Each structure stands twice: as structure tokens, then as C-alpha cells.
Amino acid sequence: MHHFRVAEKEQDEGRKAVFRIPRTSFMAIALLTVCVTPVALGDIPYLQWLYVFPIALTVFVIRTRTVATREGLAVRTVFGHRDVPWSALKGLAITKKARVQAVLKDDTKVPLPTVRTRHLPVLSLVSEGLVADPSGQLKQEDIKPGTPGPATAE
């Protein structure tokens, strides 16, 4: 009976998508740490502060993300967190570097870290059609779960 509630709860919450920096970037941070170590622990005193860079990059990779749910977007950066409900969204803006920004109804732009133009169909799926899919890759029955598609005669 407990499993049924969990399944029911998951169905009520709808789809969820998490956009984050790939975890493989930790390999580059580890390499940076290895490269910094001989200098930081070398003959010149007080260079241990060089470890700040790999630590800061690790925090950046762990914290930075955008989570899209049925309710809206949750934007998390190193120093902050902001929730943007779909109802407050006027639209999306694309920057020159294919980054996506949320444009609120008061024309405030909120950068969506780690979200790129190729992710727009996913945002359309998660928002259940509140965000349009400009790529045209999705059909209406894909966007809204439980929406019956057109009847086909066999």
C-alpha cells in the first residue's frame, strides 16, 4: 500500500528535469588540484591559498543548476536560489551564446544556468505545454501526460 502512495505522489508531481554542469568536470578540477599542489606546497611559503581555485570550482559545479518541474523553475547559483513559477513567466529569451533566460512578466530577465536552446523541448514537456517548443519535435500528446492522442483506425 505504501508503494501505491509513492507512485501516486510521483504521478501528481509530474515530470521533472534537472540541468546541471556535467559531473565529468570533476576530473578537470582534480587535474587542476594535482597541478597546483607542487606550487602550493613548494619552497615558497604561503602559496596554499592556491587551493581556493579548485575548491571554488567544486562548489560552482555542485551548486549551479536549473530544476524544472510542473510548478516552475528553480534556479540555483553559487550564492543564491530563485524560484520562478510558470505563471510569472512571460517567455524565454535566447542570448547570442545559445543560453536561455527566463523573462518575467515585469520584463526582468533571470539567467537559467546550464540551460541551452537544445533543452527547450524538455522545458516544454516538463511545463506541460506552458513553454512552447520552437523546435517542433514534440506532438501535443507528448507534452500533456494523460491527454488522449488522435484516434487512429486500424
KAKA-V907004 format. One record per backbone hydrogen bond with DSSP energy under -0.5 kcal/mol. NH is the residue of the N-H (numbers start at 0). CO is the residue of the C=O. If there is no record, write none. Layout:
nh=NH co=CO
nh=NH co=CO
//
This chain:
nh=4 co=0
nh=5 co=1
nh=6 co=2
nh=7 co=3
nh=8 co=4
nh=9 co=5
nh=10 co=6
nh=11 co=7
nh=12 co=8
nh=13 co=9
nh=16 co=67
nh=18 co=16
nh=18 co=65
nh=19 co=17
nh=20 co=63
nh=24 co=21
nh=25 co=22
nh=26 co=23
nh=27 co=23
nh=28 co=24
nh=29 co=25
nh=30 co=26
nh=31 co=27
nh=32 co=28
nh=33 co=29
nh=34 co=30
nh=35 co=31
nh=36 co=32
nh=37 co=33
nh=39 co=35
nh=40 co=36
nh=41 co=38
nh=44 co=42
nh=46 co=43
nh=49 co=46
nh=50 co=47
nh=51 co=48
nh=52 co=49
nh=53 co=49
nh=54 co=50
nh=55 co=51
nh=56 co=52
nh=57 co=53
nh=58 co=54
nh=59 co=55
nh=60 co=56
nh=61 co=57
nh=62 co=58
nh=63 co=59
nh=64 co=75
nh=65 co=18
nh=66 co=73
nh=67 co=16
nh=67 co=65
nh=68 co=71
nh=69 co=12
nh=72 co=83
nh=73 co=66
nh=74 co=72
nh=74 co=81
nh=75 co=64
nh=75 co=73
nh=76 co=79
nh=81 co=74
nh=83 co=72
nh=84 co=82
nh=85 co=70
nh=87 co=84
nh=88 co=85
nh=89 co=102
nh=90 co=102
nh=92 co=100
nh=94 co=98
nh=97 co=94
nh=99 co=114
nh=100 co=92
nh=101 co=109
nh=102 co=90
nh=103 co=101
nh=103 co=107
nh=104 co=87
nh=106 co=103
nh=109 co=101
nh=109 co=107
nh=110 co=108
nh=111 co=99
nh=112 co=110
nh=114 co=111
nh=115 co=113
nh=116 co=97
nh=118 co=115
nh=119 co=116
nh=121 co=118
nh=122 co=118
nh=123 co=119
nh=124 co=120
nh=125 co=121
nh=126 co=122
nh=127 co=124
nh=128 co=123
nh=129 co=126
nh=131 co=129
nh=133 co=131
nh=135 co=132
nh=141 co=138
nh=142 co=138
nh=143 co=139
nh=144 co=142
nh=146 co=143
nh=147 co=145
//
